[in-house]
Amino acid sequence: MTATGKVLVLGATGNIGRNVVAGLHARDVAVRALSRSAAAAVLPGGVEPVAGDLTDPGALRGALAGVDRVFLLWPFLSAEGASAVVEAIAGQARRVVYVSAMSVRDDLPLAANGVWGQVEAAIRDTGLDWTFLRPSGFATNTLQWAAAVRDGRPVRIPYPDAARSLIHERDIADVAVRALTGEEHSGRTYVLTGPAALTQAEQVRILGEVAGRPARVEGISPEEARIGMLSWADPDFADSSLAYWASLVHTPEPVTDTVEQLTGAPARSFEQWARDHADDFRPLS
């Protein structure tokens, strides 16, 4: 069965959100698109823009008026404030599709599942109908290497041999659109990955190739990487991330075929993602 109620897309101008908006619009679903600056948002014709911020649940309640379903991606490294947002959603909407993380496991205690598991728990506690998408690492995270590739500098990272099954943002969005428009996805959890696990060194090489310039990795120590991470992350997040990347040197991230099962098309490769974003890695003119 296909949903006919209005869908609110939170973070509608982000890498995933804008593709969710486009996918829903293509299916003739009524869409309300929330972003921090509704006036500046570039949206398909007929999509309703609304300004809002997840840090202001009061304003969010206004954006939720008349909404049946919500697409949620929590963009913070802490779950602080998430319960208020989820309660606001539950007060007016019926279902939520939440982009969680592959690291969340149902057999682990809540404390071990990090911020994403805490948001999942908050959603479960409301009684909302839900679908949890648990993707592997976002391919878009490699945009942090763009300046180095453009400038011909080495990409300095820890654990170059860590292998990740990075996923294209459009694959997450394609699954989200189906979850938002099909009742059969209620109460389901989907682990989503790209079609292959590639080392970070291989990812850098591919980015250089599509940008038309050689690119290489320079391995750095975990200690040096940690110092850099502490400028934007707390110590627990930095330490857990570094430990996880270290584990991927000998145990690559898993690869699933869930994207293909749900959409009918194989997950897009990292090479495809690199081609789609090649201009970000080319020298600025």
ABEGO torsion letter per residue (X at the ends): XBBABBBBBBGAABAAAAAAAAAAAAAGBBBBBBBABAAABBBBBGBBBBBBBAABAAAAAAAABGBABBBBBBABABABGAAAAAAAAAAABABBBBBBBAABBAABBAAAAEAAAAAAAAAAAAGBBBBBBBBBBBAAAAAAAAAAAAAGBBBBBBGAABBBBBBBAAAAAAAAAAAAABAAABGBBBBBBBABBBBAAAAAAAAAAAAGBBBBBBBBBAAAAAAAAAAABBAAAAAAAAAAAAAAAABBBBBBAAAAAAAGBBBBBAAAAAAAAAAAABBBX
